[in-house]
Amino acid sequence: MAMATKLAALATEKRERCNCNGVKLDGVFYTEDVNECEEEIESLFSDMFGALNCSEESDLTAEAFIEKDTPKGTLTEWLERCCDVIARSKEVMRAASNTVDKLKSAKIEDQQTIIRLQGETIKKQSDELQSVHSTVQTELKGYSEVLKKTCTQVITQKNLKAVVREAVVRDDRGKNLMIYGLKEEEGEELKKKVSAVLEQLDEKPHMSTCSRVGKEGSDKPVKITLRSSGAVRQILVKSGRLSKVDGLKMIYLSPDRTREERDIYRKLTQDMKQQMKDTPERYYFIRNRKVCYTDRRERSPSSEDSSKENSVVLENSVVSV
């Protein structure tokens, strides 16, 4: 009974001591408290292992303590340290529990805030859509009145289908690239030949289709289809470089134009060539279906290279038609 009373008093003293110098009592979990408890436990085990001449925690049995005839003073010290660690561990676990509860509460509050903000965003979007809907209805009504008064041609279903069909065809053509002057050979691997040409422009696009088109004859033009019209434009901007590559100087690249567009660009090319003869000191190029020019002396080297490359694209695409 006296020993039990003494141990209880030691435990109480240790709790009071750790409350002052060890674990914080503010209810907050600190990792250094865990580290301190862990270090104290490792130190206690190390002392026991050394005294009992063992190396595993499982070796710390009652028989081991009796066999080594451990002094009561040492046992009391170890027991005191155990009580100290247990008391501190309880405070650490209590602080950890409080911290976890606070984190859970904070998370719930954050989720509630997110839900509230999402609701406000949805309401605002709904209000904006309603406003746009009302505006569109008002404008359509006014536009309809104008059409009734000024439109002289009746829009039929047939005309509407034709317009839609033309738009679809134009979009599909924008993904096509025409290659002229590529030598035709029997049993050729056309995709490899086209890829070799495009690699000279540092381009390796994905080709959906690749085939020769046109009537019977030698070196028929090649039409390839890419994923987007943007990829076609990117290649066309660089196509002027081919004029500087041995073996590819007679190869021209152009968009996939309609017959009407080819006729227009053919006439523009003829007009541009005539102007080049009349005024050779100017730099000519085709842009937006017009023959344009600039004074060569006013062009910087960097802009000259860029404009020349663009003009070659346009000029080659016309000449090769």
C-alpha positions in Angstrom: 0.0 0.0 0.0 2.9 2.4 0.9 4.5 1.7 -2.5 1.3 2.3 -4.4 0.8 5.6 -2.6 4.4 6.7 -3.4 4.0 5.8 -7.1 0.7 7.8 -7.3 2.4 10.8 -5.7 5.3 10.5 -8.2 2.9 10.4 -11.1 1.1 13.5 -9.9 4.3 15.3 -9.4 5.4 14.4 -13.0 2.1 15.5 -14.4 2.5 18.9 -12.7 6.0 19.2 -13.9 5.2 18.4 -17.6 2.3 20.8 -17.4 4.8 23.5 -16.5 7.7 22.5 -18.7 6.6 19.9 -21.2 3.3 19.7 -23.1 1.5 22.9 -23.7 -1.8 23.3 -22.0 -3.4 25.5 -24.7 -5.2 22.6 -26.4 -3.0 22.8 -29.5 -1.1 19.8 -30.9 2.7 20.4 -31.3 4.9 17.9 -33.1 7.8 18.7 -30.8 5.8 17.2 -27.9 5.6 13.9 -29.8 9.3 14.1 -30.5 10.1 14.7 -26.9 8.0 11.7 -25.7 9.5 9.5 -28.4 13.1 10.5 -27.3 12.3 9.8 -23.7 10.9 6.4 -24.5 13.9 5.5 -26.6 16.2 6.7 -23.8 14.3 4.6 -21.2 14.4 1.4 -23.5 18.1 2.0 -24.1 18.8 2.1 -20.3 16.8 -1.1 -19.8 18.4 -2.9 -22.7 21.9 -2.0 -21.3 21.1 -3.1 -17.7 19.3 -6.3 -18.7 21.7 -7.1 -21.6 19.0 -7.5 -24.2 18.2 -5.8 -27.5 14.4 -6.3 -28.2 11.4 -4.9 -26.5 9.9 -8.4 -26.3 12.9 -9.3 -24.0 11.7 -7.0 -21.3 9.8 -9.6 -19.3 9.3 -10.1 -15.6 11.7 -13.1 -15.7 14.4 -10.8 -17.2 14.1 -8.3 -14.4 14.1 -11.0 -11.7 17.0 -12.9 -13.3 19.2 -9.8 -13.4 18.2 -9.0 -9.8 17.6 -5.4 -10.7 18.0 -3.0 -7.7 14.8 -1.5 -6.4 16.2 2.0 -6.9 16.7 1.4 -10.6 13.3 -0.2 -11.0 11.7 2.8 -9.1 13.6 5.2 -11.4 12.4 3.4 -14.5 8.8 3.3 -13.2 9.0 7.0 -12.5 10.1 7.7 -16.0 7.4 5.5 -17.4 4.8 7.4 -15.4 6.3 10.6 -16.7 6.1 9.5 -20.4 2.5 8.1 -19.9 1.4 11.4 -18.4 2.9 13.5 -21.2 1.6 11.1 -23.9 -1.9 11.5 -22.5 -1.6 15.3 -22.8 -0.2 15.0 -26.3 -3.1 12.7 -27.4 -5.6 15.0 -25.8 -4.1 18.0 -27.7 -4.0 16.0 -30.9 -7.7 15.1 -30.5 -8.6 18.7 -29.9 -6.6 19.8 -33.0 -8.3 17.2 -35.1 -11.8 18.3 -33.9 -10.9 21.9 -34.8 -9.7 20.9 -38.2 -12.9 19.0 -38.9 -14.9 22.0 -37.8 -12.9 24.3 -40.0 -13.3 21.9 -43.0 -17.0 21.8 -42.5 -17.1 25.6 -42.4 -15.0 25.8 -45.6 -17.4 23.4 -47.3 -20.4 25.4 -46.3 -18.7 28.5 -47.6 -18.0 26.8 -50.9 -21.6 25.7 -51.2 -22.8 29.2 -50.4 -20.5 30.8 -53.0 -21.4 28.2 -55.6 -25.1 29.0 -55.0 -24.4 32.7 -55.4 -22.4 32.1 -58.6 -25.2 30.0 -60.1 -27.8 32.6 -59.2 -25.6 35.3 -60.8 -25.1 33.3 -64.0 -28.8 32.6 -64.1 -29.6 36.3 -63.8 -27.0 37.2 -66.5 -28.4 34.5 -68.9 -31.9 35.9 -68.3 -30.7 39.4 -69.1 -29.0 38.1 -72.3 -32.1 36.2 -73.3 -34.2 39.3 -72.9 -31.7 41.4 -74.9 -31.5 38.8 -77.7 -35.3 38.6 -77.9 -35.6 42.4 -78.2 -32.9 42.6 -80.9 -34.3 39.7 -82.9 -37.8 41.3 -82.8 -36.3 44.6 -84.1 -34.3 42.7 -86.7 -37.3 40.8 -87.8 -39.2 44.0 -88.3 -36.4 45.5 -90.4 -36.3 42.3 -92.6 -40.0 42.5 -93.2 -39.7 46.1 -94.5 -36.4 45.9 -96.5 -35.8 42.3 -97.5 -36.7 41.8 -101.2 -35.6 38.2 -101.5 -37.4 35.4 -99.8 -35.2 33.1 -97.8 -36.2 29.6 -98.7 -35.2 26.3 -97.1 -33.3 25.5 -100.2 -31.2 28.7 -100.0 -30.5 28.1 -96.3 -29.3 24.6 -97.0 -27.0 25.9 -99.7 -25.5 28.5 -97.4 -24.9 25.9 -94.7 -23.4 23.5 -97.2 -21.0 26.1 -98.5 -19.9 27.0 -95.0 -19.2 23.3 -94.2 -17.2 22.8 -97.4 -15.2 26.0 -96.8 -14.3 24.8 -93.3 -13.3 21.4 -94.6 -11.1 23.0 -97.3 -9.3 25.1 -94.6 -7.8 21.8 -93.2 -6.4 20.8 -96.6 -2.9 21.6 -97.9 -1.9 21.3 -101.6 1.6 20.4 -102.6 2.7 21.0 -106.2 5.9 19.9 -108.0 6.5 16.7 -105.9 8.0 14.1 -108.2 5.7 11.2 -108.8 7.2 7.7 -108.8 5.8 4.2 -109.2 5.2 2.4 -105.9 6.0 5.5 -104.0 5.4 5.9 -100.2 3.6 9.2 -100.5 3.2 9.9 -96.8 7.0 9.5 -96.2 7.8 11.8 -99.1 5.4 14.5 -97.9 6.7 14.1 -94.3 10.3 14.6 -95.6 9.3 17.9 -97.2 7.5 19.2 -94.2 10.4 18.3 -91.9 12.4 20.9 -93.8 10.0 23.4 -92.3 10.3 21.9 -88.8 6.8 20.6 -89.0 5.5 17.0 -88.2 1.8 17.3 -88.5 -0.7 14.5 -88.2 -2.1 13.7 -91.7 -5.6 12.3 -91.8 -5.4 11.7 -95.6 -2.6 12.0 -98.2 -3.2 11.3 -101.9 -2.5 12.7 -105.3 -5.4 14.4 -107.1 -6.2 15.7 -110.5 -6.3 14.3 -114.1 -3.8 11.8 -115.4 -0.3 13.1 -116.0 3.1 13.3 -114.4 3.7 14.8 -111.0 0.0 15.3 -110.1 -0.5 17.6 -107.1 -0.8 16.1 -103.6 -3.6 16.9 -101.2 -3.2 16.3 -97.5 -5.7 16.8 -94.7 -4.5 18.0 -91.3 -6.4 18.3 -88.0 -7.1 22.0 -88.2 -6.8 25.1 -90.5 -4.4 26.6 -88.0 -1.9 23.8 -88.7 -2.2 24.5 -92.4 -1.6 28.3 -91.9 1.4 27.5 -89.8 3.0 25.4 -92.5 2.1 28.0 -95.2 3.9 30.8 -93.3 7.1 28.7 -93.4 6.8 27.4 -97.0 9.1 30.1 -98.4 12.0 28.2 -96.9 11.7 25.4 -99.5 13.1 27.8 -102.1 16.5 27.6 -100.3 16.6 23.7 -100.0 18.3 21.8 -102.7 16.0 19.4 -104.5 12.9 21.2 -103.2 13.1 24.5 -104.9 10.4 23.6 -107.4 7.9 22.4 -104.8 5.1 24.9 -103.9 2.5 24.8 -101.1 -0.9 26.4 -101.2 -4.3 26.3 -99.6 -7.0 24.1 -101.1 -8.8 26.8 -103.1 -12.0 26.5 -105.2 -11.8 27.0 -109.0 -13.1 30.6 -108.6 -10.4 31.4 -106.0 -7.7 29.9 -108.3 -8.8 32.1 -111.2 -8.7 35.2 -109.0 -5.2 34.5 -107.7 -4.0 33.6 -111.2 -5.0 37.0 -112.4 -3.5 38.7 -109.3 -0.2 36.9 -110.0 -0.1 38.1 -113.6 -0.8 41.6 -112.4 1.9 41.4 -109.7 4.5 40.1 -112.2 3.8 43.0 -114.6 4.1 45.6 -111.7 7.4 43.9 -110.7 8.7 44.5 -114.2 7.5 48.1 -114.3 8.8 49.1 -110.9 11.5 46.6 -109.7 12.7 48.7 -106.8 9.5 47.9 -104.9 8.7 44.7 -103.0 5.4 43.1 -104.1 3.2 40.6 -102.4 -0.4 39.4 -102.4 -2.6 40.0 -99.4 -6.3 39.8 -98.9 -6.8 39.3 -102.7 -4.9 42.5 -103.5 -1.4 43.2 -104.9 0.5 45.2 -102.3 3.9 46.7 -102.2 6.5 48.4 -100.0 9.8 50.2 -100.7 12.7 47.7 -100.2 14.8 50.4 -98.7 12.2 51.0 -95.9 12.2 47.4 -94.8 14.5 46.2 -92.0 16.3 42.9 -92.4 14.1 41.1 -89.9 10.8 42.4 -91.4 12.2 41.6 -94.9 12.7 38.0 -94.0 9.3 37.7 -92.5 7.5 39.5 -95.3 9.4 37.6 -97.9 8.5 34.3 -96.4 4.8 35.3 -96.3 4.9 36.6 -99.8 6.5 33.4 -101.1 3.7 31.5 -99.6 1.2 33.5 -101.3 3.1 33.8 -104.6 3.9 30.1 -104.7 0.3 29.2 -104.0 -0.8 31.2 -107.0 1.9 30.2 -109.4 1.4 26.5 -108.7 -2.4 26.6 -109.4 
